[in-house]
Amino acid sequence: MGRTSDAREKILGAAHSLIELRGYSALGVAEICKAAGVPKGSFYYFFESKEALALAVMDEHWATQLHDWTRILRDDAEPLDRLRRLFEATEARQLAGQQTCGTVSGCLFGNLTLEMSNQTEAIRERLQQIFDVQVDLVDKVIIEAQERGEVGVPDTREAARSVVAQLEGQVLFAKLYNDTRRLAPMWSNTLALLGARPVAH
């Protein structure tokens, strides 16, 4: 009982919500199963450990986020306009989360980086991989903008790292202050980082 086709999805969904709300370390398997409405035995049928569950939650979250980032950043719009849309989508997602649960949840990957990167090698490696892909996607956009003479940076890859770091940092402040208005400076800060001028839209 509980090993139905949707038990794994229920566990993943409950774990995702609880990790966003409370973090990874404080959670126990029993609490996750209770929130999911499945027997504890179902957990170990699908996941060999809590770490394996965390990795599965990260992979599922990343699949959705990667789809969104790719759709936005590989659009036919001008490069800086695409980058601006990424920031707008991030702000909208944090605002929607706040309206749903009353608090700004922040970035799942940023939260886990702060909590777990020095404790669990498998999670640290997966987080590195995720952030590296984010930097790759932003780098391609910055290269396009550089070729069009819209930005001036000595190293597009390092500029992309700075943009992703700035995005994570502003989301972190929004979580800390539980205030999505902390996200408002993201775009102007990014333009300053890239030595760019605002794109008319």
C-alpha positions as CSV (number, residue, x, y, z in Angstrom):
1,M,0.0,0.0,0.0
2,G,1.3,3.5,-0.8
3,R,3.5,2.2,-3.6
4,T,1.1,3.5,-6.2
5,S,2.1,5.3,-9.3
6,D,1.7,8.7,-7.6
7,A,3.4,7.9,-4.3
8,R,6.8,9.0,-5.6
9,E,5.4,12.2,-6.9
10,K,3.6,12.9,-3.6
11,I,6.9,12.4,-1.7
12,L,8.8,14.6,-4.1
13,G,6.1,17.3,-3.9
14,A,6.0,17.2,-0.1
15,A,9.8,17.2,0.2
16,H,10.1,20.1,-2.2
17,S,7.6,22.2,-0.2
18,L,9.2,21.3,3.1
19,I,12.7,22.0,2.0
20,E,11.7,25.4,0.6
21,L,9.9,26.2,3.8
22,R,12.3,24.8,6.4
23,G,15.5,23.6,4.8
24,Y,16.9,20.1,4.4
25,S,18.7,19.3,7.6
26,A,15.7,19.8,10.0
27,L,13.5,17.4,8.0
28,G,13.0,13.7,8.9
29,V,11.7,11.0,6.6
30,A,8.7,10.4,8.8
31,E,7.6,14.1,8.5
32,I,8.0,14.0,4.8
33,C,5.9,10.9,4.5
34,K,3.3,12.3,6.8
35,A,3.0,15.5,4.6
36,A,2.9,13.3,1.5
37,G,0.2,11.1,3.0
38,V,2.1,7.9,2.3
39,P,3.5,5.1,4.5
40,K,7.1,5.4,5.6
41,G,7.9,2.1,3.8
42,S,7.0,3.8,0.5
43,F,9.9,6.2,1.0
44,Y,12.5,3.6,1.0
45,Y,10.8,1.8,-1.9
46,F,11.5,4.9,-4.1
47,F,14.5,6.5,-2.4
48,E,17.5,4.8,-0.7
49,S,18.2,7.8,1.5
50,K,17.1,11.4,2.3
51,E,20.1,12.6,0.3
52,A,18.8,10.7,-2.7
53,L,15.4,12.3,-2.3
54,A,17.0,15.8,-2.1
55,L,18.9,15.1,-5.3
56,A,15.6,14.0,-7.0
57,V,13.9,17.2,-5.7
58,M,16.7,19.3,-7.1
59,D,16.6,17.5,-10.5
60,E,12.9,18.0,-10.8
61,H,13.1,21.6,-9.8
62,W,16.0,22.2,-12.2
63,A,14.2,20.5,-15.1
64,T,11.4,23.1,-14.8
65,Q,13.7,26.0,-14.2
66,L,16.0,25.0,-17.1
67,H,13.0,24.9,-19.4
68,D,12.0,28.4,-18.4
69,W,15.5,29.8,-18.6
70,T,16.1,28.2,-22.0
71,R,12.7,29.5,-23.3
72,I,13.5,33.0,-22.2
73,L,17.2,33.3,-23.0
74,R,17.0,31.6,-26.4
75,D,14.1,33.7,-27.7
76,D,14.3,35.8,-30.8
77,A,14.3,39.1,-28.8
78,E,17.4,41.2,-28.5
79,P,19.9,39.8,-26.0
80,L,19.6,42.4,-23.2
81,D,15.8,42.2,-23.5
82,R,16.0,38.5,-23.0
83,L,18.1,38.9,-19.9
84,R,15.7,41.5,-18.5
85,R,12.8,39.1,-19.0
86,L,14.7,36.5,-17.0
87,F,14.9,38.9,-14.1
88,E,11.3,39.8,-14.4
89,A,10.3,36.1,-14.4
90,T,12.4,35.5,-11.3
91,E,10.7,38.5,-9.5
92,A,7.3,37.2,-10.6
93,R,8.0,33.7,-9.3
94,Q,9.1,35.0,-5.9
95,L,6.1,37.3,-5.6
96,A,3.8,34.4,-6.5
97,G,5.4,32.2,-3.9
98,Q,5.0,35.0,-1.2
99,Q,1.3,35.4,-2.1
100,T,0.8,31.6,-1.8
101,C,2.6,30.9,1.5
102,G,3.1,34.3,3.1
103,T,6.9,34.3,2.9
104,V,9.5,34.8,0.2
105,S,11.0,31.3,-0.2
106,G,14.1,32.4,-2.1
107,C,16.0,30.1,-4.5
108,L,15.9,26.4,-3.7
109,F,19.5,26.0,-5.1
110,G,20.8,29.1,-3.3
111,N,19.2,27.9,0.0
112,L,20.7,24.5,-0.4
113,T,24.1,25.9,-1.3
114,L,24.2,27.9,2.0
115,E,22.9,25.0,4.0
116,M,24.5,21.9,2.5
117,S,27.4,22.6,0.1
118,N,30.0,21.9,2.9
119,Q,28.2,18.8,4.2
120,T,27.2,16.6,1.3
121,E,29.5,16.1,-1.6
122,A,26.8,14.7,-4.0
123,I,24.6,17.7,-3.4
124,R,27.5,20.1,-3.7
125,E,28.5,18.6,-7.1
126,R,24.9,18.8,-8.3
127,L,24.6,22.4,-7.3
128,Q,27.8,23.2,-9.1
129,Q,26.5,21.6,-12.2
130,I,23.3,23.5,-12.1
131,F,25.0,26.9,-11.5
132,D,27.5,26.2,-14.3
133,V,24.6,25.6,-16.7
134,Q,23.0,28.9,-15.6
135,V,26.3,30.7,-16.2
136,D,26.6,29.1,-19.6
137,L,23.1,30.3,-20.6
138,V,23.8,33.8,-19.5
139,D,27.2,33.8,-21.0
140,K,25.8,33.1,-24.5
141,V,23.5,36.1,-24.1
142,I,26.3,38.4,-23.0
143,I,28.4,37.3,-25.9
144,E,25.6,38.3,-28.3
145,A,25.2,41.6,-26.6
146,Q,29.0,42.2,-26.7
147,E,29.1,41.4,-30.4
148,R,26.4,44.0,-30.9
149,G,28.3,46.6,-29.0
150,E,25.7,46.8,-26.3
151,V,27.9,45.8,-23.4
152,G,31.6,46.1,-22.6
153,V,33.2,43.4,-20.4
154,P,36.7,42.0,-20.5
155,D,35.5,38.4,-19.9
156,T,32.0,37.4,-20.8
157,R,32.2,34.2,-18.7
158,E,33.2,36.1,-15.5
159,A,30.5,38.7,-16.3
160,A,27.9,35.9,-16.5
161,R,29.1,34.5,-13.2
162,S,28.6,38.0,-11.7
163,V,25.1,38.3,-13.2
164,V,24.0,34.9,-11.8
165,A,25.6,35.8,-8.4
166,Q,23.8,39.1,-8.3
167,L,20.6,37.4,-9.1
168,E,21.1,34.9,-6.3
169,G,22.2,37.7,-3.9
170,Q,19.1,39.8,-4.5
171,V,16.8,36.8,-4.1
172,L,18.6,36.1,-0.8
173,F,18.0,39.6,0.4
174,A,14.3,39.3,-0.6
175,K,14.1,36.1,1.5
176,L,16.0,37.7,4.4
177,Y,13.7,40.7,4.5
178,N,10.6,38.8,3.3
179,D,10.2,41.7,0.8
180,T,10.1,41.2,-3.0
181,R,10.8,44.9,-3.4
182,R,14.4,43.9,-2.7
183,L,14.4,42.5,-6.2
184,A,13.7,45.8,-7.9
185,P,17.4,46.8,-8.4
186,M,18.3,43.5,-10.1
187,W,18.1,44.9,-13.7
188,S,19.8,48.2,-13.1
189,N,22.6,46.4,-11.1
190,T,23.0,44.0,-14.0
191,L,23.3,46.8,-16.6
192,A,26.0,48.4,-14.4
193,L,27.9,45.1,-14.1
194,L,27.8,44.8,-17.9
195,G,28.7,48.4,-18.6
196,A,25.5,48.6,-20.6
197,R,22.7,51.1,-21.3
198,P,19.1,50.3,-20.6
199,V,17.3,48.9,-23.6
200,A,14.2,50.8,-24.7
201,H,11.1,48.8,-24.5
